């Protein structure tokens, strides 16, 4: 199923409401993020639950070492400060979606403000209907993958 088809189905199902709750459990982070970015640009408000259970494709050590390399990047002007890098599963997920939105325009900034990401399922969202994106399911991967919470733990996240 193509992204256009998925977005069309979501438009039909959620035409009267502008809030969509997406369950990220066992979903591929990049594929899910592209769909979320497109829906955000169309004006939907998106809540993502179980963000820590999303997966990143690739061998475990290679993925974690790639994220650790980002922590070593510093600036020449003041190498002690350096840029802030995401360490928690929520910030890793949000950063991935932010990379797929237009950065310089106000449209992209407004779209990013409509995104909420949660670890687990909050109490107020337990009884609400959640959708899973079938084309982003981890069962489609042939190779190895790693969960976002494993990457976060390796980067120094002190959460659950």
Secondary structure by P-SEA (a helix, b strand, c coil): ccaaaaaaaaaaacccccbbbbbcccccaaaaaaaaaaaaaabbbbbbcccccccccccaaaaaaaaaaaaaccccccccccbbbbccaaaaaaaaaaaacccccaaaaaaaaabbbbccccccccccbbbbbcccccccccbbbbcaaaaaaaaccccc
